[in-house]
Amino acid sequence: MSIVTTKLTGIGNSTGVVIPRDTLAELSLKKGDQVTIERTPDGLLITPFDPEHDAQVQAARKLLAKYRNTMKELAK
């Protein structure tokens, strides 16, 4: 995958990112598809939305919240 530079654009009262057509094709995305945006140490990661992955992330977050103190001790 190549590095793509794009601009932010106004869309009504919001701001959007225009993704070039060849990048959309490379990711098998089309207008109206959902994507996931994750913050990483290196910046933002935009990936196609995967409901199964989202359910797993939500379950992990719930588990981590429930066992917060345990996880904190294990991290030492």
ABEGO torsion letter per residue (X at the ends): XBBBBBBBBBBEABBBBBBBAAAAAAAGBBBGBBBBBBBBAAEBBBBBBBAAAAAAAAAAAAAAAAAAAAAAAAAX
